[in-house]
Amino acid sequence: MKPAIRLLFVLLLAGCATNPATGRRQLILMSEQEEIQIGRQSDGEIRGQMGLYDDAELQAYVRGVGQKLLGTSHRPALPWSFAVVDQPAVNAFAVPGGFIYLTRGILPFLRDEAELAAVMGHEIGHVDARHSAEAYSKQLSAGFGLAIAGVLAPS
């Protein structure tokens, strides 16, 4: 086996981790601390660009529902954050590290707390399963592969 291919193989094996939500092995080249750091940076940008919905009681309610759901999370030690952003789009999303957002546009479509919890639980699931970290790792490993291919077959 050529040294460059062996190095890639070793790097990929070193990056394999057990997914806390599924129990399956997956390629993760990002630490939990890196996820949290990216999440905190993204949180500041999201709040700055989208703004928070100006209703302190609603924000507290959403945070409370989110906190109740964390009892079922596979990663309860993350610095979880739940917020409603001031956007008319019908959406909910998560960023790495436990930062969950609902848009004000989705709220009229949620008939009760159970539906709110279902949407928030879905987003918690993305964070629990480390979907963003997995996508990052796949992009990074593809870059490694291309770099090694360039070394092995420069033409």
C-alpha positions as CSV (number, residue, x, y, z in Angstrom):
1,M,0.0,0.0,0.0
2,K,1.4,3.4,-1.0
3,P,2.3,5.7,2.0
4,A,-0.3,8.4,0.9
5,I,-3.1,5.9,0.8
6,R,-2.0,4.4,4.1
7,L,-2.1,7.9,5.6
8,L,-5.6,8.5,4.3
9,F,-6.7,5.2,5.7
10,V,-5.3,5.9,9.1
11,L,-6.8,9.4,9.2
12,L,-10.3,8.0,8.3
13,L,-10.0,5.3,10.9
14,A,-9.0,7.8,13.5
15,G,-12.0,9.9,12.7
16,C,-14.5,7.1,13.2
17,A,-16.7,7.7,16.1
18,T,-19.9,6.1,17.5
19,N,-23.0,8.2,16.8
20,P,-24.6,8.9,20.1
21,A,-28.1,8.8,18.6
22,T,-27.8,5.7,16.4
23,G,-25.0,3.7,17.9
24,R,-23.5,3.4,14.5
25,R,-19.9,4.2,13.6
26,Q,-19.5,7.3,11.5
27,L,-16.7,9.5,10.2
28,I,-16.4,12.6,12.4
29,L,-13.4,14.8,12.0
30,M,-14.8,17.5,14.3
31,S,-14.6,17.5,18.1
32,E,-17.6,18.3,20.2
33,Q,-15.8,21.5,21.3
34,E,-15.4,22.5,17.7
35,E,-19.1,21.9,17.2
36,I,-19.9,24.1,20.1
37,Q,-17.5,26.8,18.9
38,I,-19.1,26.8,15.4
39,G,-22.6,26.9,17.0
40,R,-21.8,29.9,19.2
41,Q,-20.4,31.8,16.3
42,S,-23.4,30.9,14.1
43,D,-25.8,31.8,16.9
44,G,-24.4,35.4,17.0
45,E,-24.7,35.7,13.3
46,I,-28.2,34.3,13.2
47,R,-29.4,36.5,16.0
48,G,-27.7,39.5,14.3
49,Q,-29.1,38.8,10.8
50,M,-32.6,37.5,11.6
51,G,-33.2,39.0,15.0
52,L,-35.1,37.5,17.8
53,Y,-38.9,37.7,17.8
54,D,-39.9,40.4,20.3
55,D,-42.0,38.5,22.8
56,A,-40.2,37.6,26.0
57,E,-43.0,35.4,27.2
58,L,-43.1,33.3,24.0
59,Q,-39.2,33.0,24.0
60,A,-39.4,31.7,27.6
61,Y,-42.2,29.3,26.7
62,V,-40.2,27.9,23.8
63,R,-37.0,27.6,25.9
64,G,-39.1,25.7,28.6
65,V,-40.4,23.2,26.1
66,G,-36.9,22.7,24.7
67,Q,-35.5,22.2,28.2
68,K,-38.2,19.5,28.9
69,L,-37.2,17.7,25.7
70,L,-33.5,17.6,26.7
71,G,-34.3,14.7,29.1
72,T,-34.4,12.5,26.1
73,S,-31.3,13.9,24.4
74,H,-28.2,11.8,23.8
75,R,-26.1,14.8,24.4
76,P,-27.5,16.7,27.4
77,A,-24.2,18.4,28.3
78,L,-24.3,20.6,25.2
79,P,-25.0,24.3,25.8
80,W,-28.5,23.9,24.4
81,S,-30.3,27.1,23.3
82,F,-33.8,27.6,21.9
83,A,-35.1,30.7,20.3
84,V,-37.7,32.1,18.0
85,V,-36.2,34.3,15.2
86,D,-38.1,37.1,13.6
87,Q,-38.6,35.6,10.1
88,P,-41.8,35.0,8.2
89,A,-40.6,31.7,6.6
90,V,-42.2,28.5,7.8
91,N,-39.1,26.8,9.2
92,A,-37.1,25.4,12.1
93,F,-33.4,24.6,12.1
94,A,-30.4,23.7,14.2
95,V,-26.7,24.5,14.1
96,P,-24.0,22.5,15.6
97,G,-23.5,22.5,19.4
98,G,-27.2,22.6,20.4
99,F,-28.6,25.8,19.0
100,I,-32.2,25.4,17.9
101,Y,-34.3,28.0,16.1
102,L,-38.0,28.3,15.1
103,T,-39.1,31.1,12.9
104,R,-42.1,33.2,13.8
105,G,-43.6,32.0,10.5
106,I,-43.9,28.4,11.7
107,L,-45.7,29.3,14.9
108,P,-49.3,29.7,13.4
109,F,-49.0,26.2,12.0
110,L,-48.3,24.6,15.3
111,R,-51.7,23.8,16.9
112,D,-50.5,22.9,20.4
113,E,-47.5,22.2,22.6
114,A,-47.2,18.6,21.3
115,E,-46.6,19.8,17.7
116,L,-44.1,22.4,18.9
117,A,-42.3,19.7,20.8
118,A,-42.3,17.4,17.7
119,V,-40.7,20.1,15.6
120,M,-38.1,20.9,18.3
121,G,-37.5,17.2,18.9
122,H,-36.7,16.8,15.2
123,E,-34.1,19.6,15.4
124,I,-32.6,18.2,18.6
125,G,-32.3,14.9,16.7
126,H,-30.2,16.5,14.1
127,V,-27.8,17.8,16.8
128,D,-27.8,14.5,18.7
129,A,-26.9,12.6,15.5
130,R,-24.2,15.2,14.7
131,H,-25.5,15.7,11.2
132,S,-23.6,18.9,10.6
133,A,-20.3,17.4,11.9
134,E,-20.8,14.4,9.7
135,A,-21.4,16.6,6.6
136,Y,-18.3,18.7,7.4
137,S,-16.3,15.5,7.8
138,K,-17.4,14.1,4.5
139,Q,-16.4,17.3,2.8
140,L,-13.0,17.3,4.5
141,S,-12.4,13.6,3.7
142,A,-13.3,14.3,0.0
143,G,-10.8,17.1,0.0
144,F,-8.1,14.7,1.4
145,G,-9.0,12.2,-1.2
146,L,-8.6,14.7,-4.0
147,A,-5.3,16.0,-2.6
148,I,-3.9,12.4,-2.4
149,A,-5.2,11.7,-5.9
150,G,-3.4,14.8,-7.1
151,V,-0.2,13.5,-5.5
152,L,-0.6,10.0,-6.9
153,A,-1.7,11.0,-10.4
154,P,-0.7,14.7,-10.9
155,S,-1.7,14.7,-14.5
